């Protein structure tokens, strides 16, 4: 087992650990961007209250509810629908990165993947924006992951954004494991993403310099 990863049994046996469950909801699609670029698959993520990208879900207390029941509860709050999640949807469990905000206890993240019909995905998106209690609060909106490549970026640009905890690695591992993106395509996207990140860093430094100059004039 990879470093930091745990079996489901090991994770639930961890004394004093906190647990968070998140799920990747996805479907296949025949639609095309601009009528010529195959979208191929729809994957739902969300923009969180802290400005980071992540998957739907949240903290669960295994002493009061099963992991799956807790995740379904979180989905009701964040997406407006209590989607049924099963043990079979559980992909892995691992310790959250040390940089992940967490109180004194160690945090274990459980990741699930559930395939749905395209109509179900669309209904979930509508509910997330219209009936979810957390919309506009803990969740600023659902987003789709662009799995295609365009002249402006597509997947490469998306991957250059900031993700919470291990959400980016969970996404990348799922893309490869489920054959949603070919390894060579993903490699190209990540290579381009690094270049975009460098340009973004330069832009931020320039903005910081400008802000400092304006602040000193006040």
C-alpha positions as YAML, in Angstrom:
chain: A
units: angstrom
residues:
- id: 1
  name: UNK
  ca: [0.00, 0.00, 0.00]
- id: 2
  name: UNK
  ca: [1.31, 3.46, -0.94]
- id: 3
  name: UNK
  ca: [2.81, 5.64, 1.74]
- id: 4
  name: UNK
  ca: [0.13, 7.47, 3.73]
- id: 5
  name: UNK
  ca: [-2.67, 5.28, 2.40]
- id: 6
  name: UNK
  ca: [-4.84, 3.14, 4.62]
- id: 7
  name: UNK
  ca: [-7.33, 0.38, 4.12]
- id: 8
  name: UNK
  ca: [-10.90, 1.17, 5.09]
- id: 9
  name: UNK
  ca: [-10.57, -1.05, 8.18]
- id: 10
  name: UNK
  ca: [-7.30, 0.60, 9.23]
- id: 11
  name: UNK
  ca: [-8.79, 4.07, 8.78]
- id: 12
  name: UNK
  ca: [-11.86, 3.34, 10.89]
- id: 13
  name: UNK
  ca: [-9.69, 1.77, 13.59]
- id: 14
  name: UNK
  ca: [-7.57, 4.91, 13.92]
- id: 15
  name: UNK
  ca: [-7.94, 6.24, 17.46]
- id: 16
  name: UNK
  ca: [-8.43, 9.98, 17.82]
- id: 17
  name: UNK
  ca: [-8.55, 10.61, 14.07]
- id: 18
  name: UNK
  ca: [-11.09, 12.78, 12.32]
- id: 19
  name: UNK
  ca: [-12.65, 11.66, 9.04]
- id: 20
  name: UNK
  ca: [-13.67, 13.56, 5.91]
- id: 21
  name: UNK
  ca: [-15.45, 11.99, 2.94]
- id: 22
  name: UNK
  ca: [-15.56, 13.40, -0.58]
- id: 23
  name: UNK
  ca: [-16.89, 12.06, -3.86]
- id: 24
  name: UNK
  ca: [-16.17, 12.52, -7.54]
- id: 25
  name: UNK
  ca: [-19.45, 12.44, -9.46]
- id: 26
  name: UNK
  ca: [-19.08, 11.92, -13.19]
- id: 27
  name: UNK
  ca: [-20.79, 10.75, -16.36]
- id: 28
  name: UNK
  ca: [-20.11, 10.18, -20.04]
- id: 29
  name: UNK
  ca: [-21.40, 12.67, -22.60]
- id: 30
  name: UNK
  ca: [-21.67, 12.95, -26.38]
- id: 31
  name: UNK
  ca: [-21.81, 16.75, -26.35]
- id: 32
  name: UNK
  ca: [-19.14, 18.87, -28.00]
- id: 33
  name: UNK
  ca: [-17.71, 22.28, -27.19]
- id: 34
  name: UNK
  ca: [-18.35, 24.72, -30.08]
- id: 35
  name: UNK
  ca: [-19.77, 21.73, -31.95]
- id: 36
  name: UNK
  ca: [-16.31, 20.28, -32.66]
- id: 37
  name: UNK
  ca: [-14.37, 19.58, -29.43]
- id: 38
  name: UNK
  ca: [-15.52, 16.35, -27.69]
- id: 39
  name: UNK
  ca: [-16.20, 16.95, -23.99]
- id: 40
  name: UNK
  ca: [-16.30, 13.17, -23.43]
- id: 41
  name: UNK
  ca: [-16.95, 13.18, -19.68]
- id: 42
  name: UNK
  ca: [-18.50, 15.51, -17.12]
- id: 43
  name: UNK
  ca: [-16.79, 15.62, -13.71]
- id: 44
  name: UNK
  ca: [-18.21, 17.77, -10.92]
- id: 45
  name: UNK
  ca: [-16.05, 19.70, -8.48]
- id: 46
  name: UNK
  ca: [-16.81, 22.82, -6.48]
- id: 47
  name: UNK
  ca: [-15.37, 26.21, -5.66]
- id: 48
  name: UNK
  ca: [-15.13, 26.27, -1.87]
- id: 49
  name: UNK
  ca: [-15.65, 29.18, 0.50]
- id: 50
  name: UNK
  ca: [-11.86, 29.52, 0.85]
- id: 51
  name: UNK
  ca: [-11.35, 29.95, -2.89]
- id: 52
  name: UNK
  ca: [-9.92, 26.46, -3.35]
- id: 53
  name: UNK
  ca: [-11.23, 23.75, -5.66]
- id: 54
  name: UNK
  ca: [-12.38, 20.49, -4.11]
- id: 55
  name: UNK
  ca: [-14.86, 17.64, -4.34]
- id: 56
  name: UNK
  ca: [-18.29, 17.67, -2.65]
- id: 57
  name: UNK
  ca: [-18.30, 16.26, 0.88]
- id: 58
  name: UNK
  ca: [-17.10, 17.07, 4.36]
- id: 59
  name: UNK
  ca: [-16.45, 15.89, 7.88]
- id: 60
  name: UNK
  ca: [-18.08, 12.66, 9.06]
- id: 61
  name: UNK
  ca: [-18.25, 11.11, 12.54]
- id: 62
  name: UNK
  ca: [-18.06, 7.28, 12.20]
- id: 63
  name: UNK
  ca: [-19.22, 6.92, 15.80]
- id: 64
  name: UNK
  ca: [-22.55, 8.48, 14.92]
- id: 65
  name: UNK
  ca: [-23.07, 7.46, 11.28]
- id: 66
  name: UNK
  ca: [-21.52, 5.36, 8.57]
- id: 67
  name: UNK
  ca: [-19.05, 7.06, 6.27]
- id: 68
  name: UNK
  ca: [-21.50, 6.72, 3.39]
- id: 69
  name: UNK
  ca: [-24.46, 8.10, 5.36]
- id: 70
  name: UNK
  ca: [-22.33, 11.04, 6.45]
- id: 71
  name: UNK
  ca: [-21.22, 11.73, 2.90]
- id: 72
  name: UNK
  ca: [-24.81, 11.56, 1.65]
- id: 73
  name: UNK
  ca: [-25.77, 14.09, 4.36]
- id: 74
  name: UNK
  ca: [-22.99, 16.43, 3.24]
- id: 75
  name: UNK
  ca: [-24.14, 16.12, -0.38]
- id: 76
  name: UNK
  ca: [-27.66, 17.13, 0.65]
- id: 77
  name: UNK
  ca: [-26.28, 20.27, 2.29]
- id: 78
  name: UNK
  ca: [-23.87, 21.17, -0.51]
- id: 79
  name: UNK
  ca: [-25.75, 19.98, -3.60]
- id: 80
  name: UNK
  ca: [-29.38, 19.85, -2.51]
- id: 81
  name: UNK
  ca: [-29.65, 16.12, -3.24]
- id: 82
  name: UNK
  ca: [-28.97, 13.20, -0.88]
- id: 83
  name: UNK
  ca: [-27.31, 10.92, -3.42]
- id: 84
  name: UNK
  ca: [-27.00, 7.30, -2.26]
- id: 85
  name: UNK
  ca: [-23.34, 6.39, -1.75]
- id: 86
  name: UNK
  ca: [-22.28, 2.78, -1.24]
- id: 87
  name: UNK
  ca: [-19.22, 1.07, 0.22]
- id: 88
  name: UNK
  ca: [-18.43, -0.10, -3.32]
- id: 89
  name: UNK
  ca: [-17.91, 3.54, -4.33]
- id: 90
  name: UNK
  ca: [-15.07, 3.88, -1.79]
- id: 91
  name: UNK
  ca: [-11.75, 4.24, -3.63]
- id: 92
  name: UNK
  ca: [-9.16, 4.97, -0.97]
- id: 93
  name: UNK
  ca: [-8.39, 6.46, 2.41]
- id: 94
  name: UNK
  ca: [-5.28, 8.37, 3.36]
- id: 95
  name: UNK
  ca: [-3.93, 10.90, 5.79]
- id: 96
  name: UNK
  ca: [-4.58, 14.45, 4.69]
- id: 97
  name: UNK
  ca: [-1.52, 16.53, 3.77]
- id: 98
  name: UNK
  ca: [0.09, 18.27, 6.72]
- id: 99
  name: UNK
  ca: [-0.79, 21.62, 5.12]
- id: 100
  name: UNK
  ca: [-4.52, 20.87, 5.30]
- id: 101
  name: UNK
  ca: [-6.22, 23.03, 7.95]
- id: 102
  name: UNK
  ca: [-7.26, 20.77, 10.82]
- id: 103
  name: UNK
  ca: [-7.56, 20.95, 14.59]
- id: 104
  name: UNK
  ca: [-5.25, 18.93, 16.85]
- id: 105
  name: UNK
  ca: [-6.39, 15.47, 15.71]
- id: 106
  name: UNK
  ca: [-5.10, 13.78, 12.54]
- id: 107
  name: UNK
  ca: [-7.41, 13.98, 9.54]
- id: 108
  name: UNK
  ca: [-8.12, 10.97, 7.30]
- id: 109
  name: UNK
  ca: [-9.70, 11.63, 3.93]
- id: 110
  name: UNK
  ca: [-11.93, 9.04, 2.27]
- id: 111
  name: UNK
  ca: [-12.43, 9.34, -1.48]
- id: 112
  name: UNK
  ca: [-15.38, 7.95, -3.41]
- id: 113
  name: UNK
  ca: [-16.17, 7.82, -7.12]
- id: 114
  name: UNK
  ca: [-19.70, 7.43, -8.42]
- id: 115
  name: UNK
  ca: [-20.74, 7.26, -12.08]
- id: 116
  name: UNK
  ca: [-24.13, 8.72, -12.95]
- id: 117
  name: UNK
  ca: [-26.31, 9.40, -15.98]
- id: 118
  name: UNK
  ca: [-25.87, 12.76, -17.68]
- id: 119
  name: UNK
  ca: [-29.42, 13.76, -16.76]
- id: 120
  name: UNK
  ca: [-28.68, 13.00, -13.10]
- id: 121
  name: UNK
  ca: [-25.57, 15.17, -13.26]
- id: 122
  name: UNK
  ca: [-27.58, 18.06, -14.74]
- id: 123
  name: UNK
  ca: [-30.26, 17.69, -12.08]
- id: 124
  name: UNK
  ca: [-27.61, 17.74, -9.37]
- id: 125
  name: UNK
  ca: [-26.11, 20.93, -10.81]
- id: 126
  name: UNK
  ca: [-29.51, 22.62, -10.85]
- id: 127
  name: UNK
  ca: [-30.26, 21.55, -7.28]
- id: 128
  name: UNK
  ca: [-26.84, 22.74, -6.09]
- id: 129
  name: UNK
  ca: [-27.59, 26.26, -7.31]
- id: 130
  name: UNK
  ca: [-31.26, 26.39, -6.30]
- id: 131
  name: UNK
  ca: [-32.00, 24.30, -3.20]
- id: 132
  name: UNK
  ca: [-28.68, 23.49, -1.47]
- id: 133
  name: UNK
  ca: [-28.45, 25.18, 1.94]
- id: 134
  name: UNK
  ca: [-24.69, 25.70, 1.58]
- id: 135
  name: UNK
  ca: [-24.84, 27.37, -1.84]
- id: 136
  name: UNK
  ca: [-23.18, 30.78, -1.66]
- id: 137
  name: UNK
  ca: [-21.84, 30.01, 1.81]
- id: 138
  name: UNK
  ca: [-19.55, 26.99, 2.21]
- id: 139
  name: UNK
  ca: [-19.89, 26.26, -1.51]
- id: 140
  name: UNK
  ca: [-19.58, 29.12, -4.00]
- id: 141
  name: UNK
  ca: [-20.64, 27.01, -6.96]
- id: 142
  name: UNK
  ca: [-20.24, 23.73, -8.78]
- id: 143
  name: UNK
  ca: [-17.76, 23.55, -11.65]
- id: 144
  name: UNK
  ca: [-17.10, 21.05, -14.42]
- id: 145
  name: UNK
  ca: [-13.58, 19.83, -15.10]
- id: 146
  name: UNK
  ca: [-12.56, 20.53, -18.73]
- id: 147
  name: UNK
  ca: [-10.94, 17.31, -19.94]
- id: 148
  name: UNK
  ca: [-10.16, 18.65, -23.40]
- id: 149
  name: UNK
  ca: [-7.27, 20.76, -24.69]
- id: 150
  name: UNK
  ca: [-7.81, 24.10, -26.38]
- id: 151
  name: UNK
  ca: [-5.46, 26.79, -27.64]
- id: 152
  name: UNK
  ca: [-6.17, 28.69, -24.43]
- id: 153
  name: UNK
  ca: [-5.53, 25.74, -22.11]
- id: 154
  name: UNK
  ca: [-8.55, 23.64, -21.13]
- id: 155
  name: UNK
  ca: [-7.44, 20.92, -18.71]
- id: 156
  name: UNK
  ca: [-3.97, 22.48, -18.37]
- id: 157
  name: UNK
  ca: [-5.45, 25.78, -17.18]
- id: 158
  name: UNK
  ca: [-7.79, 24.02, -14.77]
- id: 159
  name: UNK
  ca: [-4.97, 22.03, -13.18]
- id: 160
  name: UNK
  ca: [-2.98, 25.23, -12.59]
- id: 161
  name: UNK
  ca: [-5.59, 26.44, -10.08]
- id: 162
  name: UNK
  ca: [-5.33, 25.90, -6.32]
- id: 163
  name: UNK
  ca: [-6.90, 22.75, -4.85]
- id: 164
  name: UNK
  ca: [-7.69, 21.82, -1.24]
- id: 165
  name: UNK
  ca: [-5.65, 19.04, 0.38]
- id: 166
  name: UNK
  ca: [-5.11, 16.10, -1.98]
- id: 167
  name: UNK
  ca: [-8.04, 16.92, -4.30]
- id: 168
  name: UNK
  ca: [-5.79, 17.50, -7.30]
- id: 169
  name: UNK
  ca: [-4.04, 14.12, -6.89]
- id: 170
  name: UNK
  ca: [-7.42, 12.44, -6.36]
- id: 171
  name: UNK
  ca: [-8.61, 13.94, -9.64]
- id: 172
  name: UNK
  ca: [-5.47, 12.95, -11.56]
- id: 173
  name: UNK
  ca: [-5.47, 9.41, -10.19]
- id: 174
  name: UNK
  ca: [-9.14, 9.02, -11.13]
- id: 175
  name: UNK
  ca: [-8.56, 10.29, -14.66]
- id: 176
  name: UNK
  ca: [-5.91, 7.63, -15.19]
- id: 177
  name: UNK
  ca: [-7.62, 4.80, -13.32]
- id: 178
  name: UNK
  ca: [-10.92, 5.26, -15.17]
- id: 179
  name: UNK
  ca: [-9.24, 5.96, -18.53]
- id: 180
  name: UNK
  ca: [-11.01, 9.30, -18.80]
- id: 181
  name: UNK
  ca: [-7.84, 10.93, -20.15]
- id: 182
  name: UNK
  ca: [-4.98, 9.18, -21.93]
- id: 183
  name: UNK
  ca: [-1.67, 9.22, -20.01]
- id: 184
  name: UNK
  ca: [0.09, 11.13, -22.79]
- id: 185
  name: UNK
  ca: [-2.69, 13.75, -22.87]
- id: 186
  name: UNK
  ca: [-2.47, 14.19, -19.11]
- id: 187
  name: UNK
  ca: [1.31, 14.50, -19.28]
- id: 188
  name: UNK
  ca: [1.01, 17.27, -21.87]
- id: 189
  name: UNK
  ca: [-1.64, 19.04, -19.81]
- id: 190
  name: UNK
  ca: [0.50, 18.95, -16.66]
- id: 191
  name: UNK
  ca: [3.55, 20.20, -18.56]
- id: 192
  name: UNK
  ca: [1.54, 23.12, -19.94]
- id: 193
  name: UNK
  ca: [0.01, 23.71, -16.50]
- id: 194
  name: UNK
  ca: [3.47, 24.26, -15.03]
- id: 195
  name: UNK
  ca: [4.14, 26.94, -17.65]
- id: 196
  name: UNK
  ca: [0.81, 28.61, -16.88]
- id: 197
  name: UNK
  ca: [1.66, 28.52, -13.18]
- id: 198
  name: UNK
  ca: [4.95, 30.28, -13.87]
- id: 199
  name: UNK
  ca: [3.18, 33.03, -15.83]
- id: 200
  name: UNK
  ca: [0.62, 33.37, -13.03]
- id: 201
  name: UNK
  ca: [3.39, 33.74, -10.46]
- id: 202
  name: UNK
  ca: [4.98, 36.51, -12.54]
- id: 203
  name: UNK
  ca: [1.61, 38.28, -12.84]
- id: 204
  name: UNK
  ca: [1.06, 38.07, -9.08]
- id: 205
  name: UNK
  ca: [4.51, 39.48, -8.37]
- id: 206
  name: UNK
  ca: [3.82, 42.39, -10.74]
- id: 207
  name: UNK
  ca: [0.45, 43.00, -9.07]
- id: 208
  name: UNK
  ca: [2.07, 42.91, -5.64]
- id: 209
  name: UNK
  ca: [4.68, 45.45, -6.71]
- id: 210
  name: UNK
  ca: [1.96, 47.75, -8.04]
- id: 211
  name: UNK
  ca: [-0.09, 47.37, -4.87]
- id: 212
  name: UNK
  ca: [2.91, 48.13, -2.68]
- id: 213
  name: UNK
  ca: [3.64, 51.29, -4.69]
- id: 214
  name: UNK
  ca: [0.04, 52.47, -4.35]
- id: 215
  name: UNK
  ca: [-0.04, 51.65, -0.64]
- id: 216
  name: UNK
  ca: [3.06, 53.72, 0.04]
- id: 217
  name: UNK
  ca: [1.50, 56.74, -1.67]
- id: 218
  name: UNK
  ca: [-1.48, 56.65, 0.70]
...
